[in-house]
Amino acid sequence: MHLQTFIVEDNATIRENLIGTLEELTCVKVTGTSATEDEALAWMEANADGWDVLIVDLFLKQGSGIHLAQRIVDRKPHQKVIVFSNYINASVRKRCAQLGVDAVFDKSTEIDALVDYCAHQCFRVAQLHAKAGTQAQAEA
């Protein structure tokens, strides 16, 4: 079972390191990446059911993570939006919470917390799939 993850990060080095870390330490499978808000939104619209986690930076090559979070309104309850940025403070955390962002992590100090969060989501998604499989068997 994989946690289908889309990463929106304009820094290629950070993006590749993040992919390597999450795929090595958790069940994350990165299904796509983008450096811009518009590319990310287009992917999200074309793959509405194809993701479990969206990890987004605040500052992008075009657009912003805040604007992207505002624009993702139709998502399933299991789909989680995470902000991962170097520019985290109390007001950013508050604004993200107002927008329905599920978690906010500072790149410089909270990478371990991001890994832990993703590992927990792996467990949750596995439980959901197991429950769905059990229900399907009961109905058959």
N, C-alpha and C positions, 0 to 999 in steps of 0.2 A: 504494500500500500504506500503510495507516494502522496505527498502534499504538493499539489500543482501550484507553482508559485511564479508570479510575474514580477520582475524587478524594474523599477523606473529610477535610473541613476545615470547621470551624464558623464561621470568620471569612469573611464574604462578600467583603470587599475582597481578602483574600489569595487566596481561591479564584478570583475572577474574574481577578486579575492573573496567577496561576499558569496558568490556562487560556489566557489570551492569549499569554503568553510561550512556553509549550510548543507551542501550535498554530502559532505564527508561526515558531519556530526549529527545530522538529523535525517528524516525521511523526505526532505525537500527535494523536489525535482523541478528545476527551473524550466518552464515551458516557453518563456519569452522574456525579452528585455527591450527597453526603450530608453532613449536619452531625452525625449520631449513629451510634454503633456499631450499634444495632439496625437502622436503616434501611439501612446499608451491608451488613450481613450478609444481610438479606432480599433486597437487590438481587443480591448475590453468589450466593446460593442459586438465585435465579430465572434468573440469567444465567451459569451455571457456565462455559460456553464463550465467553461474550461479552466477554471482557476479556483483555488482554495484560499490563497494568500496573495495580497498585493503589497509589496514593499516599495515605498516611494520616498525619494529625497525631497526636501523642500524647494531647493533651487535647482532648476533644470536648464538645459540648453535653450529650450523654448517653453514658456509657461512655468507653472509652479506646482509643487505637490499639494499645496492648500487648494488651489483651483481644481486640481484633479479630484481630490477628496470630495469637494463640493459637487462635482459633476457625476460621481458614481452614486446614484440614488437607488437603482434597482439591483440589489444583490441579495443572494440567499443568506439565511441566518448563519450558515457555517462559513461563509466567505468573510475573511478578515482583512482589514486595511491597517497597515502598519506604516508609520512615518519613521524614517531612519535618517537622521541629519546631524550635522555639526552645529546647527543653530537652534538648539533646544533650550528653552527657558520656561518659566512658569506661564507666561502669557501664550506661548506657542502651544504648550500642553493643554491649556484651557480652550483655546480656539479649536484644536484638534478634537477634543472631547465634544465640543458643541457641534462639530461636523459629523460626529459618529465614528471617528477613527477609533479603532479597537486598542491600539497600543502605540506608544511613542518612545523611541530609544535614541540616545545620543551616540553618534558614531565613535566619539573619542573615549567614552567611559562605559558604555552599556552594550558592547557586542556580546558579552556572555549572557546578558539578560535577553537579548534578541534570540540567541541560539536556544536558550531555555524555553522561551515563548513558542518558538517553532516546534521544538520537541514536544511540548504539551499539545500543540495543535495536531501533530502527527497522531498522538494518542486519541484525541477527540474525534478526528476524522475516521480512524480505524474503528472506534466504537460505533459511530454513525453507520458505517458500512456493514459492520457485523449485525447491528440492530435491523437494518434494512434487509439483509440476507435472511435473518431469522423470521422476519415478518413475511417475506416472500415465500419461504418454505411452509409457513403455517397456512398461508392462503392457498397453496397448491394442493 
